[in-house]
């Protein structure tokens, strides 16, 4: 009888103590391990890679997960003048320097835009020559590979180029 009364009073208190006092709060960064943070990383559905000519002639972004990309049909100059500039973007670029394909963009008569020129495989075979074809195709990108945006003829004028992607992480 005494044990039964003790159990009735003690069990709710222990349950309350366990609910509030034990374990680690997952969302608290101080108690979350690095591997847990990587697993719960929320990846953006759009990705912007910005090249600032005054800082560097290229920008590289490593993919944390496999993804499907819709490639940009044009690049925008956020600052500076794009006339006379050319940009190459390398996809599935590995640390060895090998890549799957690259796309090039050239300036138009507008100082704020670079228009799509073409995409070629790493062996030089043209795979896309019309920007309209890019809108209907998603391109696979590999975890651990990079996307590299490179200004091929920098002049040091401080132009900033933005490359925007719609991304579906798989």
C-alpha positions as CSV (number, residue, x, y, z in Angstrom):
1,X,0.0,0.0,0.0
2,X,2.8,2.4,1.0
3,X,4.7,1.5,-2.2
4,X,1.6,2.2,-4.3
5,X,1.2,5.7,-2.8
6,X,4.9,6.4,-3.3
7,X,4.7,5.2,-6.9
8,X,1.6,7.4,-7.6
9,X,3.4,10.5,-6.3
10,X,6.9,9.8,-7.6
11,X,6.1,8.7,-11.2
12,X,4.5,12.0,-12.3
13,X,7.5,13.9,-10.8
14,X,10.0,11.7,-12.5
15,X,8.2,12.0,-15.8
16,X,8.2,15.8,-15.5
17,X,11.9,15.9,-14.6
18,X,12.7,13.7,-17.6
19,X,10.7,15.8,-19.9
20,X,12.3,19.1,-18.9
21,X,15.7,18.2,-17.5
22,X,17.2,15.4,-19.5
23,X,18.7,15.3,-23.0
24,X,20.0,18.0,-25.3
25,X,17.9,20.4,-27.2
26,X,18.6,19.6,-30.9
27,X,18.1,23.1,-32.2
28,X,20.5,24.7,-29.7
29,X,23.8,25.2,-31.5
30,X,25.8,24.9,-28.3
31,X,24.6,21.3,-27.8
32,X,24.4,20.2,-31.4
33,X,27.3,18.3,-32.9
34,X,28.8,19.3,-36.2
35,X,27.5,16.2,-38.0
36,X,23.9,17.0,-36.7
37,X,24.1,20.5,-38.0
38,X,25.2,19.3,-41.4
39,X,22.2,16.9,-41.6
40,X,19.7,19.6,-40.6
41,X,21.2,22.3,-43.0
42,X,18.4,23.9,-44.9
43,X,19.6,24.4,-48.5
44,X,18.3,27.3,-50.6
45,X,16.0,26.7,-53.5
46,X,17.8,29.4,-55.4
47,X,21.5,30.0,-55.4
48,X,23.3,33.2,-56.3
49,X,27.0,33.3,-57.0
50,X,28.5,36.8,-57.2
51,X,31.9,37.6,-58.7
52,X,33.4,41.0,-57.6
53,X,36.1,41.9,-60.1
54,X,37.9,44.2,-57.6
55,X,38.3,41.2,-55.2
56,X,38.9,38.3,-57.6
57,X,38.3,37.3,-61.2
58,X,36.4,34.1,-60.1
59,X,34.1,32.7,-57.4
60,X,33.8,29.0,-56.6
61,X,30.8,27.3,-54.8
62,X,31.1,23.7,-53.5
63,X,27.9,21.7,-53.5
64,X,27.0,20.2,-50.1
65,X,24.5,17.8,-51.7
66,X,23.6,16.4,-55.1
67,X,21.4,18.8,-56.9
68,X,19.6,19.7,-60.2
69,X,20.2,23.1,-61.6
70,X,18.4,25.3,-64.1
71,X,21.1,27.3,-65.8
72,X,20.9,31.1,-66.1
73,X,20.1,32.4,-69.6
74,X,21.8,35.7,-68.8
75,X,24.1,37.2,-66.2
76,X,23.5,40.6,-64.6
77,X,26.1,43.2,-63.8
78,X,25.1,44.6,-60.4
79,X,27.9,47.2,-60.5
80,X,30.3,48.4,-63.1
81,X,30.2,48.0,-66.9
82,X,29.8,44.6,-68.6
83,X,30.6,45.8,-72.1
84,X,33.6,43.9,-73.5
85,X,33.4,41.2,-70.7
86,X,33.2,37.4,-71.0
87,X,32.3,35.0,-68.2
88,X,32.8,31.2,-68.2
89,X,30.9,29.0,-65.7
90,X,32.3,25.5,-65.0
91,X,29.9,22.8,-63.7
92,X,30.8,19.7,-61.8
93,X,34.4,21.1,-61.4
94,X,36.6,18.9,-59.2
95,X,39.7,19.8,-57.3
96,X,41.8,18.1,-60.0
97,X,40.7,20.8,-62.4
98,X,38.5,18.4,-64.4
99,X,34.9,19.5,-65.1
100,X,31.8,18.1,-66.8
101,X,30.9,21.2,-68.9
102,X,31.2,24.9,-69.1
103,X,29.0,27.7,-70.4
104,X,30.1,31.1,-71.7
105,X,28.4,34.5,-71.6
106,X,29.4,37.6,-73.5
107,X,28.4,41.2,-73.1
108,X,25.7,42.7,-75.2
109,X,25.2,46.3,-76.1
110,X,23.7,46.8,-72.6
111,X,26.2,47.6,-69.9
112,X,24.3,45.6,-67.3
113,X,23.9,42.2,-69.1
114,X,26.0,39.3,-70.4
115,X,24.0,37.0,-72.8
116,X,24.4,33.3,-73.0
117,X,26.8,32.2,-75.8
118,X,27.1,28.4,-75.6
119,X,27.8,25.4,-73.3
120,X,30.5,22.8,-74.2
121,X,31.6,19.6,-72.6
122,X,35.1,19.2,-71.1
123,X,36.1,17.6,-74.4
124,X,35.0,20.6,-76.4
125,X,31.7,19.2,-77.8
126,X,29.0,21.8,-78.0
127,X,26.0,20.7,-75.9
128,X,23.8,23.8,-75.9
129,X,23.9,26.7,-78.4
130,X,20.5,28.3,-77.8
131,X,19.5,29.9,-74.5
132,X,15.9,28.8,-75.1
133,X,17.0,25.2,-74.7
134,X,18.3,25.9,-71.2
135,X,14.9,26.7,-69.7
136,X,13.5,23.2,-70.3
137,X,16.4,21.2,-69.0
138,X,17.6,20.5,-65.5
139,X,21.3,19.7,-65.1
140,X,22.6,17.3,-62.5
141,X,25.4,18.5,-60.2
142,X,27.4,16.2,-57.9
143,X,27.9,16.6,-54.1
144,X,31.5,17.7,-53.5
145,X,31.9,19.2,-57.0
146,X,31.9,22.9,-57.6
147,X,30.4,25.6,-59.7
148,X,33.0,28.1,-60.7
149,X,32.2,31.5,-62.2
150,X,35.2,33.1,-63.9
151,X,35.7,36.4,-65.5
152,X,38.0,35.6,-68.4
153,X,39.1,39.1,-69.2
154,X,39.2,41.2,-66.0
155,X,40.1,44.8,-66.2
156,X,40.0,45.7,-62.6
157,X,37.0,48.1,-63.0
158,X,35.1,46.6,-60.0
159,X,32.3,45.0,-62.0
160,X,30.1,42.6,-59.9
161,X,28.4,39.8,-61.8
162,X,25.5,37.7,-60.4
163,X,24.8,34.2,-61.5
164,X,21.4,33.0,-60.3
165,X,20.1,29.4,-60.2
166,X,17.0,27.5,-59.4
167,X,18.1,24.4,-57.4
168,X,16.4,21.2,-56.5
169,X,18.5,19.3,-53.9
170,X,18.1,15.6,-54.3
